[in-house]
Amino acid sequence: MVHNSTHVLARCDQMSCRSEKGYDTPYDEYLKGNQYLTITAVDFSKRGLYMCNCDGEKACDVRLVIDTLKSSVRLTPGEALVMDLPVPDPVEVIYKPIDSSDLYGEQICTVAHRSLHCKPEYTHRASLSHPNITLTDVNMSDGGSYTIRDRKNEEDIHIYILIVTVVQSESERKPVSPVLPVVITGVLLLVLVIMGAAFVMKYLHVKRLKQEKADLEETIRLNLSEIDVDNGRRRANSDATAAEWLRQMVAVEKLIQRYKPDSVRRSRSWTNLYDIPELEMLKKKKAELDMAVRSRGISEQDTIGQWWSLKRPELNTIIERWRKFDAEPDVVIPAERCP
């Protein structure tokens, strides 16, 4: 078994299996045909290509890749950030601030031939003590990510997320006032009281609106009942008025039919119910109808008005004839002598 094409890690034959420290090839498994290599302690130095050769011919190869480590470190101003270098140089340190929009960050330090080289602003605070790089006296502006990158293989080895926080001392911490819980409790109670009062007021308002609606509906119902009664009365009065007018019209028609012929006027054998002279009775009936028409505001376009406009001249003619008849002297008819 060969590592990176140059370093032989293990050998096996019919007699035994031999391997370097940190690697294992079980002989009994080899005899069974199960040839494999076990890396007992994996680290970044063991990354690379592993090849298996059998009788001088390549049997298989496997590339070992180790995932990037990530660590979160929380420090206070003045403390030191210690970063491990798990691989031999050359490596570089890439810094990216927390609020930076740069995807890659900037190189602040490099390690080559066991020597540390940093940008001027980090020179007095950065130091190398293999296998660690230490950044001392951190402050709030140092917060962000620090990436240890293998420059030879172009791989990120370890990423440190630094969070710098300020911790107040006991003397700087302000004691919590005992009044604050009381104030908060009072405010909460006040809010509850206001909410309860608002709920009660809303309930009473809704109840009042419902009562007003019920009262309005009752008033409307009573008004409709009164309107129905008034309409009934009006219809009854209208019916009674119509019946009265019908009686008046029939009476006038009877008077005209009875007193119009000359034979009735000459005989004078018919008298009215109250024994009133015919002329006075006719004039009284005409006056009653005139007054009824005027008092009720009946116009000539109404049915009754049209009827009266036709019958009134006839009644005037009859009255005039009877007036002349009353003015004529009585004719004395001598009595016949008995034989």
C-alpha positions as CSV (number, residue, x, y, z in Angstrom):
1,M,0.0,0.0,0.0
2,V,1.5,3.3,-1.2
3,H,0.7,6.9,0.0
4,N,1.1,9.7,-2.6
5,S,3.0,7.4,-5.0
6,T,6.2,7.5,-2.9
7,H,5.7,6.3,0.6
8,V,5.1,2.6,1.2
9,L,2.8,2.1,4.2
10,A,2.2,-1.6,4.3
11,R,3.4,-4.9,2.7
12,C,1.8,-8.3,2.7
13,D,3.0,-11.8,1.5
14,Q,2.3,-15.4,2.2
15,M,4.3,-15.2,5.4
16,S,3.1,-12.0,7.1
17,C,1.8,-8.4,6.8
18,R,3.9,-5.4,7.9
19,S,2.7,-1.8,8.3
20,E,3.9,1.6,9.6
21,K,2.7,3.2,12.8
22,G,-0.8,4.5,12.5
23,Y,-1.8,1.9,9.9
24,D,-3.0,-1.7,10.2
25,T,-3.3,-4.5,7.7
26,P,-4.7,-7.7,9.4
27,Y,-2.8,-10.8,8.2
28,D,-5.7,-13.2,8.8
29,E,-8.0,-11.1,6.6
30,Y,-5.3,-11.0,4.0
31,L,-5.2,-14.8,3.9
32,K,-9.0,-14.8,3.4
33,G,-8.6,-12.5,0.4
34,N,-9.8,-9.4,2.3
35,Q,-7.0,-6.9,1.5
36,Y,-7.6,-3.6,3.2
37,L,-5.7,-0.9,5.1
38,T,-7.0,0.7,8.3
39,I,-5.8,4.2,9.3
40,T,-6.1,4.2,13.1
41,A,-5.8,8.0,13.6
42,V,-6.9,10.2,10.8
43,D,-5.5,13.8,10.6
44,F,-4.9,16.3,7.9
45,S,-1.4,15.0,7.2
46,K,-2.9,11.7,6.0
47,R,-4.9,13.3,3.2
48,G,-4.0,12.3,-0.3
49,L,-4.0,9.4,-2.8
50,Y,-3.6,5.8,-1.6
51,M,-2.7,3.1,-4.1
52,C,-2.7,-0.7,-3.8
53,N,-0.2,-2.7,-6.0
54,C,-0.2,-6.5,-6.4
55,D,2.8,-8.2,-8.1
56,G,3.9,-4.9,-9.5
57,E,0.5,-4.0,-11.0
58,K,-2.0,-1.3,-9.8
59,A,-5.0,-3.0,-8.1
60,C,-6.9,0.1,-6.9
61,D,-6.6,3.6,-5.6
62,V,-8.5,5.8,-3.0
63,R,-8.3,9.5,-2.3
64,L,-8.8,10.5,1.4
65,V,-10.5,13.9,1.8
66,I,-11.2,15.4,5.3
67,D,-14.0,17.9,5.8
68,T,-13.3,21.4,6.9
69,L,-13.5,21.9,10.6
70,K,-15.6,24.7,12.0
71,S,-15.3,26.2,15.5
72,S,-17.2,29.0,17.2
73,V,-15.2,31.1,19.7
74,R,-16.7,33.7,22.0
75,L,-14.2,36.1,23.6
76,T,-14.2,39.3,25.5
77,P,-12.1,42.4,24.5
78,G,-8.4,41.8,25.5
79,E,-8.4,38.0,25.3
80,A,-6.4,36.0,22.7
81,L,-7.6,33.9,19.7
82,V,-5.6,30.7,19.3
83,M,-5.8,28.9,15.9
84,D,-4.4,25.4,15.3
85,L,-2.3,24.6,12.2
86,P,-3.1,20.9,11.6
87,V,-1.0,20.7,8.4
88,P,2.6,21.7,7.6
89,D,3.3,25.0,5.8
90,P,2.6,26.7,3.5
91,V,-0.7,27.9,4.9
92,E,-2.5,31.2,5.0
93,V,-5.0,33.0,7.3
94,I,-8.1,34.5,5.6
95,Y,-10.1,37.1,7.6
96,K,-13.7,38.1,6.7
97,P,-15.6,40.6,8.9
98,I,-19.1,39.7,10.1
99,D,-20.8,42.5,8.1
100,S,-18.6,42.1,5.0
101,S,-20.2,41.5,1.6
102,D,-16.9,40.0,0.3
103,L,-17.3,36.3,-0.5
104,Y,-13.7,35.4,0.1
105,G,-12.3,37.9,2.6
106,E,-8.7,39.0,2.7
107,Q,-5.4,37.4,3.6
108,I,-3.9,38.7,6.8
109,C,-1.1,36.2,7.5
110,T,0.9,33.4,5.9
111,V,3.2,30.7,7.2
112,A,6.1,29.4,5.2
113,H,9.2,27.5,6.3
114,R,7.9,27.8,9.9
115,S,7.9,31.6,9.7
116,L,4.9,33.9,10.2
117,H,4.3,36.9,8.0
118,C,1.3,39.3,8.6
119,K,-0.1,42.6,7.4
120,P,1.2,45.6,9.4
121,E,-1.9,46.0,11.5
122,Y,-1.6,42.5,12.7
123,T,2.2,42.2,13.1
124,H,2.3,43.3,16.7
125,R,-0.6,41.1,17.8
126,A,0.0,37.9,15.8
127,S,2.6,35.2,16.8
128,L,3.5,31.7,15.7
129,S,4.2,28.9,18.2
130,H,4.0,25.8,16.2
131,P,1.5,24.3,15.7
132,N,-0.6,27.4,16.7
133,I,-1.1,31.0,15.5
134,T,-2.2,33.4,18.3
135,L,-3.9,36.7,17.8
136,T,-3.8,38.7,21.1
137,D,-5.7,41.6,22.5
138,V,-8.9,41.1,20.4
139,N,-11.4,43.8,20.2
140,M,-15.0,44.3,18.9
141,S,-13.7,45.0,15.3
142,D,-12.0,41.6,15.2
143,G,-15.3,39.7,15.1
144,G,-15.8,37.6,12.0
145,S,-14.4,34.4,10.4
146,Y,-10.7,33.3,10.3
147,T,-10.0,30.5,7.8
148,I,-6.8,28.4,7.9
149,R,-6.1,27.4,4.3
150,D,-3.7,24.9,2.9
151,R,-2.0,26.8,0.0
152,K,-0.4,23.6,-1.5
153,N,-3.6,21.7,-1.9
154,E,-5.9,24.8,-2.1
155,E,-8.2,23.4,0.7
156,D,-9.8,25.1,3.7
157,I,-8.6,23.3,6.8
158,H,-10.3,25.0,9.7
159,I,-12.7,28.0,10.0
160,Y,-12.9,29.9,13.3
161,I,-16.0,32.1,13.9
162,L,-15.0,34.8,16.4
163,I,-17.6,36.6,18.5
164,V,-16.4,39.4,20.7
165,T,-18.8,40.4,23.5
166,V,-18.6,43.0,26.3
167,V,-19.4,41.7,29.7
168,Q,-20.3,44.2,32.4
169,S,-18.7,44.0,35.8
170,E,-20.7,43.6,38.9
171,S,-20.2,47.3,39.8
172,E,-21.4,48.4,36.3
173,R,-24.6,46.3,36.4
174,K,-27.5,48.3,37.5
175,P,-29.7,46.6,40.1
176,V,-33.2,45.9,39.0
177,S,-35.6,48.3,40.8
178,P,-38.2,46.5,43.0
179,V,-40.7,49.0,41.8
180,L,-40.5,47.8,38.2
181,P,-42.4,44.5,38.7
182,V,-45.1,46.4,40.6
183,V,-45.4,48.9,37.8
184,I,-45.6,46.2,35.2
185,T,-48.3,44.4,37.2
186,G,-50.2,47.6,37.6
187,V,-50.0,48.3,33.8
188,L,-51.3,44.8,33.0
189,L,-54.1,45.2,35.5
190,L,-55.0,48.6,34.0
191,V,-55.0,47.1,30.5
192,L,-57.3,44.3,31.7
193,V,-59.7,46.7,33.4
194,I,-59.8,48.9,30.2
195,M,-60.5,45.8,28.0
196,G,-63.2,44.6,30.4
197,A,-64.8,48.1,30.5
198,A,-64.7,48.2,26.7
199,F,-66.3,44.8,26.5
200,V,-69.1,45.8,28.9
201,M,-69.7,49.1,27.0
202,K,-69.9,47.3,23.7
203,Y,-72.3,44.7,25.2
204,L,-74.6,47.5,26.6
205,H,-74.4,49.4,23.3
206,V,-75.4,46.3,21.3
207,K,-78.2,45.6,23.9
208,R,-79.5,49.1,23.6
209,L,-79.5,48.9,19.8
210,K,-81.4,45.7,19.9
211,Q,-84.0,47.3,22.3
212,E,-84.3,50.4,20.1
213,K,-84.8,48.1,17.1
214,A,-87.5,46.2,19.0
215,D,-89.2,49.4,20.1
216,L,-89.1,50.8,16.5
217,E,-90.6,47.6,15.2
218,E,-93.4,47.7,17.8
219,T,-94.1,51.4,17.0
220,I,-94.2,50.6,13.3
221,R,-96.6,47.7,14.0
222,L,-98.9,49.9,16.1
223,N,-98.8,52.6,13.5
224,L,-99.7,50.1,10.8
225,S,-102.6,48.9,13.0
226,E,-103.8,52.4,13.4
227,I,-103.5,53.0,9.7
228,D,-105.5,49.9,9.1
229,V,-108.2,51.1,11.5
230,D,-108.2,54.6,9.9
231,N,-108.4,53.1,6.5
232,G,-111.3,50.9,7.7
233,R,-113.0,53.9,9.1
234,R,-112.5,55.8,6.0
235,R,-113.8,53.0,3.9
236,A,-116.8,52.7,6.2
237,N,-117.4,56.4,6.1
238,S,-116.9,56.3,2.3
239,D,-119.4,53.5,2.1
240,A,-121.9,55.3,4.3
241,T,-121.4,58.5,2.2
242,A,-121.9,56.6,-1.0
243,A,-125.1,55.0,0.4
244,E,-126.4,58.3,1.6
245,W,-125.8,59.8,-1.9
246,L,-127.5,56.9,-3.5
247,R,-130.5,57.4,-1.3
248,Q,-130.5,61.1,-2.2
249,M,-130.3,60.3,-5.9
250,V,-133.1,57.8,-5.7
251,A,-135.3,60.3,-3.8
252,V,-134.7,63.0,-6.4
253,E,-135.4,60.6,-9.2
254,K,-138.7,59.7,-7.5
255,L,-139.6,63.3,-7.1
256,I,-138.9,64.1,-10.7
257,Q,-140.9,61.1,-11.9
258,R,-143.8,61.9,-9.6
259,Y,-144.0,65.7,-10.0
260,K,-143.0,66.1,-13.6
261,P,-146.3,65.0,-15.3
262,D,-149.0,67.7,-15.6
263,S,-151.7,65.4,-14.4
264,V,-150.2,65.2,-10.9
265,R,-150.0,69.0,-10.7
266,R,-153.6,69.4,-11.7
267,S,-155.1,66.8,-9.5
268,R,-153.1,67.8,-6.4
269,S,-154.2,64.6,-5.0
270,W,-150.7,63.5,-3.8
271,T,-149.1,65.0,-0.7
272,N,-145.7,64.3,0.9
273,L,-145.1,62.5,4.1
274,Y,-144.9,65.7,6.3
275,D,-147.9,67.4,4.6
276,I,-145.6,70.2,3.2
277,P,-146.9,71.9,0.1
278,E,-145.4,70.4,-3.0
279,L,-143.5,73.6,-4.1
280,E,-141.8,74.1,-0.7
281,M,-140.8,70.4,-0.6
282,L,-139.2,70.5,-4.0
283,K,-137.4,73.8,-3.2
284,K,-136.1,72.3,0.1
285,K,-134.8,69.1,-1.6
286,K,-133.0,71.2,-4.3
287,A,-131.4,73.4,-1.6
288,E,-130.3,70.3,0.4
289,L,-128.5,68.8,-2.6
290,D,-126.9,72.2,-3.5
291,M,-125.5,72.5,0.0
292,A,-124.3,68.9,0.0
293,V,-122.5,69.3,-3.3
294,R,-120.8,72.5,-2.2
295,S,-119.8,71.3,1.3
296,R,-118.2,68.1,0.0
297,G,-116.4,70.0,-2.8
298,I,-117.9,67.9,-5.5
299,S,-116.9,69.1,-9.0
300,E,-118.8,68.7,-12.2
301,Q,-116.2,66.1,-13.3
302,D,-117.2,63.7,-10.5
303,T,-119.9,61.2,-11.1
304,I,-122.2,62.8,-8.6
305,G,-121.4,66.2,-10.0
306,Q,-122.3,65.1,-13.5
307,W,-125.5,63.6,-12.3
308,W,-126.6,66.7,-10.4
309,S,-125.7,68.9,-13.4
310,L,-128.3,66.9,-15.4
311,K,-131.0,66.6,-12.7
312,R,-130.9,70.1,-11.3
313,P,-132.3,71.8,-14.4
314,E,-135.1,69.2,-14.5
315,L,-135.9,69.9,-10.8
316,N,-135.8,73.7,-11.5
317,T,-138.3,73.2,-14.4
318,I,-140.7,71.3,-12.1
319,I,-140.4,73.9,-9.3
320,E,-141.2,76.7,-11.8
321,R,-144.3,74.8,-13.1
322,W,-145.5,74.3,-9.6
323,R,-144.9,77.9,-8.7
324,K,-147.2,79.0,-11.6
325,F,-149.7,76.5,-10.6
326,D,-150.0,77.8,-7.1
327,A,-150.4,81.3,-8.5
328,E,-153.5,80.3,-10.6
329,P,-157.0,80.8,-9.0
330,D,-158.8,77.7,-7.9
331,V,-161.4,76.4,-10.3
332,V,-164.7,75.8,-8.6
333,I,-166.6,72.9,-10.0
334,P,-170.2,73.2,-9.2
335,A,-172.0,70.4,-7.6
336,E,-174.6,68.6,-9.5
337,R,-178.1,68.8,-8.2
338,C,-179.8,65.7,-7.3
339,P,-182.9,65.1,-9.3
